[in-house]
């Protein structure tokens, strides 16, 4: 019998209305098949692990990612796949970072959640959970996992975790992946995009987990009216090792000499500067316009079509692996686990 471990970190999906006072309270996931009886129709052993205390996704910190990675590592040989129930606000950050922390992954790690609590009549939580469990346990004719990646399942779409971003605060299709097609689409059947899904170098290779993260990263959103004081703080502060610069369009920013001087100062200090577009769709191309080229000449690296969430997780992991910023810069421009288009 196939087996799946459901890991509940917190979030809307695990809440149920208390009939006594009408408040929302987390329910006991050890009784998940009673709450979602449709799961009984799968020939899958389903176990659960609940974080204590539960974590609101707005309070997620890197320590949670370390706990998740270690838990998956500890349970890796016992289960065919993992479903992580997580609040939507920071789900894309968690899925992105975990994709870099779990090296050599050969089993599915599917994040999901809901916009409405699972106990409410119109909840999207049941369908999301049911399909996430089915995908986490699905294998091909060779007995290999269909989707051995970190992914997000929401509203009939399975998205690569490090290509996803929260798109809506209210709609059931809360997540989007504008620069990467879905890994799978759920209709009457689940249709897998086999050509897109990444496979491990070796199916029997052991899982390697990186738990040291260097979080000395700032995010500077370029905007009209930005001041030299703000730019210098985000780019040159001594406690900052890397800065993600969210730029306009295809990687453009203001061409004022004071801004370029600050960038050159940051580069001369050895800071890692990564250009990520503010646009949800598209890619950075610093050779297209003069303003983009000026950033490149000042030492800024292209993030291509990476999301801010994935850029943050990638930097955390690479910087955690090495103190050599030159090596980190080289690895940033490589596609490590599907986070940028080749």
PAFISE-615524 format. One record per atom (N, C-alpha, C): residue in three letters; x, y, z. Coordinates in steps of 0.2 Angstrom, whole numbers, padded with zeros to 4 digits, always signed. Layout:
<rs>
AlaXYZ ...
</rs>
This chain:
<rs>
Unk+0004-0006+0000 Unk+0000+0000+0000 Unk+0004+0006+0000 Unk+0003+0011-0004 Unk+0006+0017-0004 Unk+0005+0021+0002 Unk+0009+0026+0003 Unk+0008+0030+0010 Unk+0010+0037+0009 Unk+0006+0041+0012 Unk+0007+0049+0012 Unk+0007+0051+0019 Unk+0012+0056+0020 Unk+0012+0059+0027 Unk+0009+0066+0026 Unk+0004+0068+0029 Unk+0001+0075+0029 Unk+0004+0079+0035 Unk+0007+0084+0033 Unk+0010+0089+0038 Unk+0006+0095+0039 Unk+0003+0096+0044 Unk-0001+0102+0045 Unk+0003+0107+0049 Unk+0005+0113+0046 Unk+0009+0118+0049 Unk+0005+0124+0052 Unk-0001+0124+0050 Unk-0006+0129+0051 Unk-0010+0132+0045 Unk-0014+0137+0046 Unk-0017+0140+0040 Unk-0025+0138+0040 Unk-0028+0141+0036 Unk-0035+0141+0035 Unk-0038+0134+0034 Unk-0035+0130+0030 Unk-0037+0123+0028 Unk-0039+0119+0034 Unk-0035+0120+0040 Unk-0036+0115+0045 Unk-0041+0118+0051 Unk-0044+0123+0049 Unk-0049+0126+0054 Unk-0056+0123+0053 Unk-0060+0123+0058 Unk-0067+0120+0058 Unk-0071+0124+0063 Unk-0077+0126+0061 Unk-0081+0130+0066 Unk-0083+0126+0072 Unk-0082+0129+0078 Unk-0084+0126+0084 Unk-0092+0127+0085 Unk-0096+0122+0085 Unk-0103+0123+0085 Unk-0105+0126+0092 Unk-0101+0126+0097 Unk-0103+0129+0103 Unk-0103+0137+0103 Unk-0097+0140+0100 Unk-0097+0147+0100 Unk-0096+0150+0093 Unk-0095+0146+0088 Unk-0095+0148+0081 Unk-0088+0151+0079 Unk-0083+0150+0084 Unk-0076+0152+0082 Unk-0073+0146+0078 Unk-0067+0148+0074 Unk-0064+0143+0070 Unk-0058+0141+0075 Unk-0058+0134+0075 Unk-0052+0131+0079 Unk-0049+0125+0074 Unk-0043+0124+0075 Unk-0040+0118+0072 Unk-0043+0111+0074 Unk-0044+0107+0069 Unk-0047+0100+0070 Unk-0041+0095+0071 Unk-0042+0089+0073 Unk-0037+0084+0074 Unk-0036+0081+0068 Unk-0030+0081+0065 Unk-0029+0078+0058 Unk-0028+0071+0059 Unk-0027+0068+0065 Unk-0027+0061+0065 Unk-0034+0058+0063 Unk-0039+0062+0063 Unk-0046+0060+0061 Unk-0048+0063+0054 Unk-0042+0064+0050 Unk-0044+0067+0044 Unk-0048+0063+0039 Unk-0048+0056+0039 Unk-0053+0052+0035 Unk-0060+0053+0037 Unk-0061+0055+0043 Unk-0068+0056+0046 Unk-0070+0063+0043 Unk-0066+0068+0043 Unk-0068+0074+0041 Unk-0068+0075+0033 Unk-0064+0071+0030 Unk-0064+0070+0022 Unk-0064+0063+0020 Unk-0071+0060+0021 Unk-0071+0053+0019 Unk-0069+0051+0012 Unk-0069+0055+0008 Unk-0067+0054+0001 Unk-0060+0050+0001 Unk-0056+0052+0006 Unk-0049+0049+0006 Unk-0049+0042+0007 Unk-0055+0039+0010 Unk-0055+0032+0011 Unk-0055+0028+0004 Unk-0057+0031-0001 Unk-0057+0028-0007 Unk-0050+0027-0011 Unk-0045+0030-0008 Unk-0039+0029-0010 Unk-0036+0023-0007 Unk-0032+0019-0011 Unk-0028+0013-0008 Unk-0021+0016-0005 Unk-0022+0021+0000 Unk-0016+0024+0002 Unk-0016+0025+0010 Unk-0011+0023+0013 Unk-0011+0024+0020 Unk-0009+0031+0021 Unk-0013+0035+0025 Unk-0012+0042+0027 Unk-0011+0043+0034 Unk-0005+0046+0036 Unk-0003+0048+0042 Unk-0003+0055+0043 Unk-0003+0058+0049 Unk-0002+0065+0049 Unk+0003+0067+0055 Unk+0005+0073+0054 Unk+0009+0076+0059 Unk+0007+0083+0059 Unk+0006+0086+0066 Unk+0004+0093+0067 Unk+0009+0096+0071 Unk+0011+0102+0068 Unk+0015+0106+0072 Unk+0012+0109+0078 Unk+0016+0110+0083 Unk+0014+0112+0090 Unk+0019+0117+0092 Unk+0017+0123+0093 Unk+0011+0126+0091 Unk+0010+0127+0083 Unk+0004+0128+0081 Unk+0003+0130+0074 Unk+0006+0137+0072 Unk+0007+0138+0066 Unk+0010+0144+0064 Unk+0006+0147+0059 Unk+0004+0153+0060 Unk+0001+0158+0055 Unk+0006+0159+0050 Unk+0004+0158+0044 Unk+0009+0159+0038 Unk+0012+0166+0038 Unk+0009+0171+0041 Unk+0012+0178+0041 Unk+0018+0178+0046 Unk+0018+0173+0050 Unk+0024+0172+0055 Unk+0029+0167+0053 Unk+0028+0165+0047 Unk+0033+0160+0045 Unk+0040+0163+0045 Unk+0045+0159+0047 Unk+0052+0161+0048 Unk+0056+0155+0045 Unk+0063+0156+0043 Unk+0067+0151+0041 Unk+0067+0145+0045 Unk+0066+0146+0052 Unk+0067+0140+0057 Unk+0061+0135+0055 Unk+0055+0137+0052 Unk+0050+0132+0050 Unk+0053+0128+0044 Unk+0056+0131+0040 Unk+0059+0128+0034 Unk+0064+0122+0036 Unk+0068+0124+0041 Unk+0073+0119+0043 Unk+0069+0113+0047 Unk+0064+0115+0051 Unk+0060+0109+0054 Unk+0057+0105+0049 Unk+0054+0108+0043 Unk+0050+0104+0038 Unk+0055+0100+0035 Unk+0061+0103+0033 Unk+0066+0099+0029 Unk+0069+0093+0033 Unk+0070+0094+0040 Unk+0072+0088+0044 Unk+0067+0083+0045 Unk+0060+0085+0046 Unk+0055+0081+0046 Unk+0054+0076+0040 Unk+0055+0079+0034 Unk+0054+0075+0028 Unk+0060+0070+0028 Unk+0066+0073+0030 Unk+0072+0069+0030 Unk+0071+0063+0034 Unk+0068+0064+0040 Unk+0067+0059+0045 Unk+0062+0053+0043 Unk+0057+0056+0039 Unk+0052+0051+0037 Unk+0052+0049+0030 Unk+0058+0051+0027 Unk+0058+0050+0019 Unk+0058+0043+0017 Unk+0060+0038+0021 Unk+0060+0031+0019 Unk+0053+0028+0021 Unk+0049+0031+0025 Unk+0043+0028+0027 Unk+0037+0030+0022 Unk+0038+0035+0018 Unk+0032+0037+0014 Unk+0034+0038+0007 Unk+0029+0037+0003 Unk+0030+0038-0004 Unk+0029+0046-0006 Unk+0026+0050-0002 Unk+0025+0057-0004 Unk+0023+0061+0003 Unk+0023+0067+0002 Unk+0022+0072+0008 Unk+0017+0077+0005 Unk+0012+0079+0009 Unk+0008+0084+0008 Unk+0008+0089+0014 Unk+0010+0095+0012 Unk+0011+0100+0018 Unk+0005+0105+0017 Unk+0002+0106+0023 Unk-0004+0110+0023 Unk-0001+0117+0026 Unk-0002+0122+0023 Unk+0001+0129+0025 Unk-0003+0134+0023 Unk-0003+0140+0027 Unk-0006+0146+0025 Unk-0004+0149+0019 Unk-0009+0152+0015 Unk-0007+0154+0008 Unk-0002+0160+0008 Unk-0002+0165+0013 Unk+0001+0171+0012 Unk+0009+0170+0011 Unk+0012+0165+0014 Unk+0019+0164+0013 Unk+0021+0157+0010 Unk+0015+0154+0007 Unk+0016+0147+0004 Unk+0022+0147-0001 Unk+0021+0152-0006 Unk+0026+0152-0011 Unk+0033+0153-0009 Unk+0034+0156-0003 Unk+0041+0157+0000 Unk+0043+0150+0002 Unk+0039+0147+0006 Unk+0041+0140+0009 Unk+0042+0135+0004 Unk+0038+0135-0001 Unk+0039+0130-0007 Unk+0045+0131-0011 Unk+0046+0138-0012 Unk+0052+0140-0016 Unk+0059+0138-0012 Unk+0059+0139-0006 Unk+0065+0138-0002 Unk+0066+0131-0001 Unk+0061+0127+0001 Unk+0062+0120+0002 Unk+0064+0116-0005 Unk+0062+0119-0010 Unk+0065+0116-0017 Unk+0072+0116-0017 Unk+0075+0121-0014 Unk+0083+0121-0014 Unk+0086+0118-0008 Unk+0082+0117-0003 Unk+0085+0113+0003 Unk+0085+0106+0002 Unk+0080+0103-0002 Unk+0079+0096-0002 Unk+0083+0094-0009 Unk+0089+0092-0008 Unk+0093+0090-0014 Unk+0092+0083-0016 Unk+0092+0081-0022 Unk+0091+0074-0024 Unk+0084+0071-0023 Unk+0079+0076-0023 Unk+0072+0074-0021 Unk+0070+0069-0026 Unk+0067+0063-0024 Unk+0064+0058-0029 Unk+0057+0057-0027 Unk+0054+0061-0022 Unk+0047+0059-0020 Unk+0043+0066-0020 Unk+0037+0066-0021 Unk+0033+0072-0021 Unk+0032+0075-0014 Unk+0033+0082-0014 Unk+0032+0086-0008 Unk+0027+0092-0011 Unk+0020+0091-0009 Unk+0015+0095-0012 Unk+0012+0100-0006 Unk+0013+0106-0007 Unk+0010+0111-0003 Unk+0003+0112-0005 Unk-0001+0113-0001 Unk-0008+0115-0002 Unk-0011+0118+0004 Unk-0017+0121+0003 Unk-0021+0125+0008 Unk-0027+0127+0005 Unk-0030+0132+0008 Unk-0037+0134+0006 Unk-0038+0141+0007 Unk-0043+0144+0004 Unk-0046+0151+0005 Unk-0051+0151+0010 Unk-0055+0145+0011 Unk-0060+0144+0016 Unk-0059+0138+0020 Unk-0060+0138+0027 Unk-0059+0133+0031 Unk-0062+0126+0028 Unk-0059+0121+0030 Unk-0061+0114+0027 Unk-0068+0112+0030 Unk-0070+0115+0035 Unk-0077+0113+0038 Unk-0083+0117+0035 Unk-0081+0122+0031 Unk-0086+0127+0028 Unk-0090+0124+0022 Unk-0096+0125+0021 Unk-0100+0122+0015 Unk-0096+0123+0008 Unk-0094+0129+0007 Unk-0091+0130+0001 Unk-0083+0130+0000 Unk-0081+0126+0005 Unk-0073+0126+0006 Unk-0070+0123-0001 Unk-0064+0126-0002 Unk-0060+0124-0008 Unk-0055+0119-0005 Unk-0055+0118+0002 Unk-0050+0114+0005 Unk-0050+0107+0004 Unk-0056+0104+0003 Unk-0057+0097+0002 Unk-0054+0095-0004 Unk-0056+0098-0010 Unk-0054+0096-0016 Unk-0046+0097-0017 Unk-0044+0103-0014 Unk-0036+0104-0014 Unk-0033+0098-0010 Unk-0035+0096-0004 Unk-0032+0091-0001 Unk-0033+0084-0004 Unk-0038+0082-0007 Unk-0039+0076-0010 Unk-0035+0075-0016 Unk-0034+0080-0020 Unk-0030+0080-0026 Unk-0023+0080-0024 Unk-0021+0084-0019 Unk-0014+0084-0017 Unk-0012+0077-0014 Unk-0016+0074-0011 Unk-0014+0067-0008 Unk-0014+0062-0014 Unk-0018+0063-0019 Unk-0018+0058-0025 Unk-0011+0059-0029 Unk-0009+0066-0030 Unk-0003+0067-0033 Unk+0003+0065-0029 Unk+0003+0066-0023 Unk+0008+0064-0019 Unk+0010+0056-0019 Unk+0004+0052-0020 Unk+0005+0045-0020 Unk+0005+0042-0027 Unk+0005+0046-0032 Unk+0004+0044-0039 Unk+0011+0041-0041 Unk+0011+0036-0045 Unk+0017+0033-0047 Unk+0016+0031-0055 Unk+0022+0030-0058 Unk+0021+0028-0065 Unk+0022+0020-0066 Unk+0022+0018-0072 Unk+0022+0011-0073 Unk+0029+0007-0070 Unk+0034+0012-0069 Unk+0040+0009-0066 Unk+0041+0010-0059 Unk+0035+0012-0056 Unk+0035+0013-0049 Unk+0038+0019-0046 Unk+0040+0024-0051 Unk+0043+0030-0049 Unk+0037+0036-0048 Unk+0039+0040-0044 Unk+0034+0046-0042 Unk+0033+0050-0049 Unk+0026+0052-0050 Unk+0025+0056-0056 Unk+0028+0063-0055 Unk+0028+0065-0049 Unk+0030+0072-0049 Unk+0035+0073-0043 Unk+0042+0071-0044 Unk+0046+0071-0038 Unk+0049+0078-0037 Unk+0045+0083-0036 Unk+0047+0090-0035 Unk+0043+0093-0029 Unk+0045+0098-0027 Unk+0042+0102-0022 Unk+0037+0107-0027 Unk+0030+0106-0025 Unk+0025+0109-0029 Unk+0020+0112-0025 Unk+0015+0116-0028 Unk+0010+0119-0025 Unk+0003+0117-0029 Unk-0001+0114-0025 Unk-0008+0112-0028 Unk-0013+0117-0026 Unk-0017+0120-0031 Unk-0022+0124-0029 Unk-0027+0125-0035 Unk-0033+0124-0034 Unk-0038+0125-0039 Unk-0037+0122-0045 Unk-0036+0115-0045 Unk-0035+0111-0051 Unk-0029+0111-0054 Unk-0024+0115-0052 Unk-0017+0116-0055 Unk-0012+0114-0050 Unk-0007+0110-0053 Unk-0001+0109-0049 Unk+0005+0113-0052 Unk+0007+0117-0048 Unk+0013+0122-0050 Unk+0019+0120-0047 Unk+0025+0121-0051 Unk+0031+0121-0048 Unk+0032+0126-0042 Unk+0034+0123-0036 Unk+0034+0128-0031 Unk+0038+0134-0031 Unk+0044+0133-0034 Unk+0049+0139-0035 Unk+0047+0143-0041 Unk+0041+0142-0044 Unk+0039+0146-0050 Unk+0032+0150-0048 Unk+0030+0149-0042 Unk+0023+0151-0040 Unk+0024+0157-0036 Unk+0018+0161-0036 Unk+0017+0167-0032 Unk+0010+0168-0031 Unk+0008+0170-0025 Unk+0001+0171-0023 Unk-0001+0177-0027 Unk-0007+0175-0031 Unk-0010+0180-0036 Unk-0016+0183-0033 Unk-0020+0180-0029 Unk-0026+0183-0027 Unk-0027+0182-0019 Unk-0030+0187-0016 Unk-0032+0186-0009 Unk-0038+0183-0008 Unk-0043+0183-0013 Unk-0050+0181-0012 Unk-0052+0175-0017 Unk-0049+0174-0023 Unk-0051+0169-0027 Unk-0048+0162-0025 Unk-0052+0157-0027 Unk-0050+0150-0026 Unk-0043+0149-0030 Unk-0042+0152-0036 Unk-0036+0151-0039 Unk-0031+0156-0037 Unk-0029+0155-0030 Unk-0025+0160-0027 Unk-0018+0160-0029 Unk-0015+0155-0033 Unk-0008+0155-0035 Unk-0008+0155-0043 Unk-0002+0158-0045 Unk-0001+0158-0052 Unk+0006+0157-0054 Unk+0008+0154-0059 Unk+0015+0153-0062 Unk+0015+0155-0069 Unk+0016+0162-0070 Unk+0016+0165-0076 Unk+0021+0163-0081 Unk+0027+0161-0079 Unk+0033+0159-0083 Unk+0034+0152-0084 Unk+0030+0148-0081 Unk+0031+0140-0081 Unk+0024+0137-0081 Unk+0022+0133-0086 Unk+0016+0130-0087 Unk+0015+0125-0081 Unk+0009+0123-0079 Unk+0007+0118-0074 Unk+0011+0112-0075 Unk+0013+0109-0069 Unk+0016+0102-0069 Unk+0010+0097-0071 Unk+0004+0099-0068 Unk-0002+0094-0069 Unk-0008+0098-0069 Unk-0013+0096-0072 Unk-0020+0099-0072 Unk-0025+0094-0070 Unk-0029+0095-0065 Unk-0034+0090-0063 Unk-0041+0092-0066 Unk-0044+0087-0069 Unk-0051+0088-0072 Unk-0054+0081-0070 Unk-0057+0078-0075 Unk-0060+0071-0074 Unk-0054+0067-0072 Unk-0048+0067-0075 Unk-0042+0064-0073 Unk-0037+0069-0072 Unk-0032+0067-0069 Unk-0026+0071-0068 Unk-0021+0070-0073 Unk-0020+0076-0077 Unk-0016+0075-0083 Unk-0009+0078-0081 Unk-0004+0074-0082 Unk+0003+0076-0080 Unk+0007+0079-0086 Unk+0010+0084-0085 Unk+0014+0087-0090 Unk+0021+0084-0090 Unk+0022+0078-0092 Unk+0028+0074-0091 Unk+0034+0077-0094 Unk+0034+0081-0099 Unk+0040+0084-0102 Unk+0043+0089-0098 Unk+0039+0092-0094 Unk+0041+0098-0090 Unk+0043+0096-0083 Unk+0041+0090-0080 Unk+0042+0088-0073 Unk+0050+0086-0073 Unk+0053+0088-0068 Unk+0060+0086-0067 Unk+0061+0080-0064 Unk+0066+0076-0066 Unk+0067+0069-0063 Unk+0074+0069-0059 Unk+0075+0065-0054 Unk+0081+0065-0051 Unk+0087+0062-0055 Unk+0093+0064-0053 Unk+0098+0060-0057 Unk+0099+0053-0056 Unk+0097+0051-0049 Unk+0096+0044-0048 Unk+0090+0043-0043 Unk+0086+0038-0045 Unk+0080+0037-0041 Unk+0082+0034-0034 Unk+0087+0031-0033 Unk+0089+0028-0027 Unk+0094+0032-0023 Unk+0096+0037-0025 Unk+0101+0041-0022 Unk+0097+0044-0015 Unk+0101+0045-0010 Unk+0099+0047-0004 Unk+0097+0055-0004 Unk+0092+0057+0000 Unk+0090+0064+0000 Unk+0095+0067+0004 Unk+0097+0073+0001 Unk+0102+0077+0005 Unk+0098+0084+0007 Unk+0099+0086+0013 Unk+0095+0091+0016 Unk+0100+0097+0018 Unk+0099+0103+0016 Unk+0103+0108+0018 Unk+0099+0112+0023 Unk+0102+0113+0029 Unk+0098+0116+0035 Unk+0101+0123+0037 Unk+0107+0124+0034 Unk+0110+0131+0036 Unk+0108+0136+0031 Unk+0105+0141+0033 Unk+0102+0146+0028 Unk+0106+0153+0031 Unk+0108+0157+0026 Unk+0111+0163+0028 Unk+0105+0169+0025 Unk+0102+0172+0030 Unk+0097+0176+0028 Unk+0098+0184+0028 Unk+0105+0185+0026 Unk+0107+0192+0026 Unk+0105+0195+0019 Unk+0099+0195+0018 Unk+0096+0198+0011 Unk+0091+0203+0012 Unk+0092+0208+0008 Unk+0087+0214+0008 Unk+0083+0214+0001 Unk+0078+0217+0001 Unk+0074+0217-0005 Unk+0072+0225-0007 Unk+0075+0227-0012 Unk+0074+0235-0014 Unk+0069+0235-0020 Unk+0063+0238-0018 Unk+0059+0239-0024 Unk+0060+0246-0027 Unk+0062+0246-0033 Unk+0063+0252-0036 Unk+0056+0256-0038 Unk+0056+0262-0036 Unk+0050+0266-0037 Unk+0051+0273-0038 Unk+0047+0276-0042 Unk+0048+0284-0043 Unk+0048+0287-0036 Unk+0053+0291-0035 Unk+0054+0295-0029 Unk+0059+0292-0024 Unk+0062+0286-0026 Unk+0066+0283-0021 Unk+0072+0288-0020 Unk+0074+0288-0013 Unk+0079+0292-0011 Unk+0086+0289-0011 Unk+0092+0293-0011 Unk+0098+0290-0010 Unk+0099+0287-0003 Unk+0096+0289+0002 Unk+0097+0287+0008 Unk+0094+0280+0009 Unk+0088+0279+0006 Unk+0084+0272+0006 Unk+0088+0267+0002 Unk+0090+0269-0004 Unk+0094+0265-0009 Unk+0101+0262-0005 Unk+0104+0267-0002 Unk+0111+0265+0001 Unk+0110+0261+0007 Unk+0104+0262+0010 Unk+0103+0257+0016 Unk+0102+0250+0014 Unk+0098+0249+0009 Unk+0096+0242+0006 Unk+0102+0239+0003 Unk+0106+0243+0000 Unk+0111+0240-0005 Unk+0118+0240-0001 Unk+0120+0244+0004 Unk+0126+0245+0006 Unk+0127+0244+0014 Unk+0121+0242+0017 Unk+0122+0242+0025 Unk+0126+0236+0026 Unk+0130+0236+0032 Unk+0135+0231+0033 Unk+0132+0225+0035 Unk+0126+0225+0037 Unk+0123+0218+0039 Unk+0120+0215+0033 Unk+0120+0218+0027 Unk+0117+0215+0021 Unk+0123+0212+0017 Unk+0122+0206+0015 Unk+0126+0202+0011 Unk+0124+0202+0003 Unk+0117+0202+0002 Unk+0115+0202-0004 Unk+0108+0206-0005 Unk+0107+0209-0010 Unk+0101+0213-0011 Unk+0097+0211-0018 Unk+0091+0209-0017 Unk+0087+0208-0023 Unk+0084+0215-0025 Unk+0085+0217-0031 Unk+0083+0223-0033 Unk+0077+0222-0038 Unk+0071+0224-0036 Unk+0065+0223-0040 Unk+0064+0229-0044 Unk+0065+0228-0051 Unk+0066+0233-0056 Unk+0059+0233-0060 Unk+0059+0238-0064 Unk+0054+0239-0069 Unk+0055+0235-0075 Unk+0049+0232-0078 Unk+0049+0229-0085 Unk+0054+0224-0085 Unk+0058+0224-0090 Unk+0063+0219-0092 Unk+0070+0220-0088 Unk+0070+0224-0083 Unk+0075+0224-0078 Unk+0078+0231-0078 Unk+0074+0236-0079 Unk+0076+0243-0079 Unk+0075+0247-0072 Unk+0079+0252-0071 Unk+0079+0256-0065 Unk+0081+0263-0067 Unk+0080+0268-0063 Unk+0082+0274-0064 Unk+0090+0275-0066 Unk+0091+0279-0070 Unk+0098+0280-0073 Unk+0102+0286-0070 Unk+0099+0288-0064 Unk+0103+0294-0061 Unk+0110+0292-0059 Unk+0114+0296-0059 Unk+0121+0295-0058 Unk+0122+0293-0050 Unk+0118+0296-0046 Unk+0119+0294-0039 Unk+0117+0287-0037 Unk+0112+0285-0041 Unk+0109+0278-0040 Unk+0115+0273-0043 Unk+0118+0274-0048 Unk+0123+0270-0051 Unk+0129+0270-0047 Unk+0131+0276-0044 Unk+0136+0276-0039 Unk+0135+0272-0033 Unk+0129+0272-0031 Unk+0128+0267-0025 Unk+0128+0260-0027 Unk+0126+0258-0033 Unk+0127+0251-0035 Unk+0134+0249-0036 Unk+0138+0254-0039 Unk+0145+0253-0039 Unk+0149+0252-0033 Unk+0146+0256-0028 Unk+0149+0256-0021 Unk+0147+0249-0018 Unk+0141+0247-0019 Unk+0139+0240-0016 Unk+0143+0235-0019 Unk+0144+0235-0026 Unk+0148+0230-0029 Unk+0155+0230-0027 Unk+0158+0236-0026 Unk+0165+0236-0024 Unk+0166+0233-0017 Unk+0160+0233-0013 Unk+0160+0230-0006 Unk+0159+0223-0006 Unk+0158+0220-0012 Unk+0157+0213-0013 Unk+0150+0211-0012 Unk+0145+0215-0012 Unk+0138+0213-0011 Unk+0136+0210-0017 Unk+0131+0205-0016 Unk+0128+0201-0021 Unk+0122+0205-0023 Unk+0121+0207-0030 Unk+0116+0211-0032 Unk+0112+0207-0037 Unk+0106+0206-0036 Unk+0102+0202-0041 Unk+0096+0206-0044 Unk+0095+0206-0050 Unk+0090+0210-0054 Unk+0084+0205-0055 Unk+0078+0207-0052 Unk+0072+0203-0053 Unk+0066+0208-0055 Unk+0063+0206-0060 Unk+0058+0211-0062 Unk+0052+0211-0058 Unk+0049+0217-0057 Unk+0042+0218-0053 Unk+0036+0215-0057 Unk+0037+0214-0063 Unk+0032+0211-0067 Unk+0030+0204-0066 Unk+0024+0201-0065 Unk+0023+0194-0064 Unk+0025+0190-0070 Unk+0025+0192-0076 Unk+0026+0188-0081 Unk+0032+0192-0085 Unk+0037+0188-0088 Unk+0042+0190-0092 Unk+0049+0189-0089 Unk+0054+0192-0092 Unk+0061+0190-0089 Unk+0065+0197-0089 Unk+0070+0197-0086 Unk+0075+0202-0085 Unk+0080+0201-0091 Unk+0081+0207-0095 Unk+0085+0207-0101 Unk+0089+0214-0100 Unk+0095+0214-0097 Unk+0098+0220-0096 Unk+0102+0222-0102 Unk+0102+0219-0108 Unk+0105+0221-0114 Unk+0100+0225-0118 Unk+0093+0225-0116 Unk+0088+0227-0121 Unk+0088+0235-0121 Unk+0089+0238-0115 Unk+0088+0245-0114 Unk+0095+0248-0111 Unk+0096+0254-0112 Unk+0102+0257-0109 Unk+0102+0257-0102 Unk+0096+0258-0099 Unk+0095+0259-0091 Unk+0097+0252-0088 Unk+0095+0246-0092 Unk+0097+0240-0089 Unk+0104+0238-0090 Unk+0107+0240-0096 Unk+0114+0239-0097 Unk+0118+0243-0092 Unk+0116+0249-0089 Unk+0120+0252-0084 Unk+0120+0249-0078 Unk+0114+0245-0076 Unk+0114+0241-0070 Unk+0119+0235-0071 Unk+0120+0232-0077 Unk+0124+0227-0078 Unk+0131+0229-0077 Unk+0133+0235-0080 Unk+0140+0237-0079 Unk+0142+0239-0072 Unk+0136+0240-0068 Unk+0138+0242-0061 Unk+0138+0236-0057 Unk+0138+0230-0060 Unk+0139+0224-0056 Unk+0133+0220-0054 Unk+0127+0222-0057 Unk+0121+0219-0055 Unk+0120+0212-0059 Unk+0118+0207-0056 Unk+0117+0201-0060 Unk+0110+0200-0062 Unk+0108+0196-0068 Unk+0102+0195-0070 Unk+0098+0189-0067 Unk+0092+0191-0064 Unk+0089+0185-0061 Unk+0084+0181-0066 Unk+0085+0183-0073 Unk+0081+0180-0078 Unk+0073+0181-0076 Unk+0070+0175-0076 Unk+0063+0176-0075 Unk+0061+0173-0068 Unk+0066+0173-0064 Unk+0065+0170-0057 Unk+0060+0175-0053 Unk+0056+0172-0049 Unk+0051+0176-0044 Unk+0055+0178-0038 Unk+0053+0183-0035 Unk+0056+0186-0029 Unk+0056+0181-0024 Unk+0051+0177-0023 Unk+0051+0171-0018 Unk+0056+0166-0019 Unk+0057+0164-0025 Unk+0062+0159-0027 Unk+0069+0162-0026 Unk+0070+0169-0028 Unk+0077+0172-0028 Unk+0079+0172-0020 Unk+0074+0174-0016 Unk+0076+0174-0009 Unk+0078+0167-0006 Unk+0074+0162-0008 Unk+0076+0155-0005 Unk+0082+0153-0008 Unk+0084+0155-0015 Unk+0090+0153-0018 Unk+0096+0156-0015 Unk+0095+0162-0013 Unk+0101+0166-0010 Unk+0102+0163-0003 Unk+0096+0162+0001 Unk+0097+0159+0008 Unk+0101+0153+0007 Unk+0100+0149+0003 Unk+0103+0142+0002 Unk+0110+0142+0000 Unk+0111+0146-0005 Unk+0118+0147-0008 Unk+0123+0150-0003 Unk+0120+0155+0000 Unk+0124+0159+0005 Unk+0126+0155+0011 Unk+0121+0150+0012 Unk+0122+0146+0018 Unk+0127+0141+0017 Unk+0128+0139+0010 Unk+0133+0134+0008 Unk+0140+0137+0008 Unk+0141+0143+0007 Unk+0148+0146+0005 Unk+0148+0153+0007 Unk+0154+0155+0010 Unk+0155+0162+0012 Unk+0158+0165+0006 Unk+0160+0162+0000 Unk+0163+0165-0006 Unk+0157+0168-0010 Unk+0157+0174-0010 Unk+0152+0178-0014 Unk+0153+0177-0022 Unk+0159+0176-0024 Unk+0160+0175-0031 Unk+0157+0168-0033 Unk+0157+0163-0029 Unk+0154+0156-0031 Unk+0147+0157-0030 Unk+0144+0161-0026 Unk+0137+0162-0025 Unk+0134+0165-0031 Unk+0138+0170-0034 Unk+0136+0174-0040 Unk+0136+0169-0046 Unk+0140+0165-0046 Unk+0141+0160-0052 Unk+0135+0155-0052 Unk+0133+0153-0046 Unk+0128+0148-0045 Unk+0121+0152-0046 Unk+0120+0158-0044 Unk+0114+0162-0045 Unk+0111+0162-0052 Unk+0116+0162-0057 Unk+0114+0162-0064 Unk+0113+0155-0067 Unk+0114+0150-0063 Unk+0112+0143-0066 Unk+0105+0141-0063 Unk+0102+0137-0068 Unk+0096+0134-0066 Unk+0097+0128-0061 Unk+0095+0128-0055 Unk+0097+0123-0050 Unk+0091+0118-0050 Unk+0085+0120-0050 Unk+0079+0115-0049 Unk+0073+0118-0052 Unk+0074+0121-0058 Unk+0068+0123-0062 Unk+0066+0130-0061 Unk+0070+0134-0057 Unk+0067+0140-0055 Unk+0068+0146-0060 Unk+0072+0145-0065 Unk+0073+0149-0071 Unk+0072+0146-0077 Unk+0070+0149-0083 Unk+0070+0146-0089 Unk+0077+0145-0092 Unk+0078+0140-0095 Unk+0085+0139-0099 Unk+0085+0143-0105 
</rs>
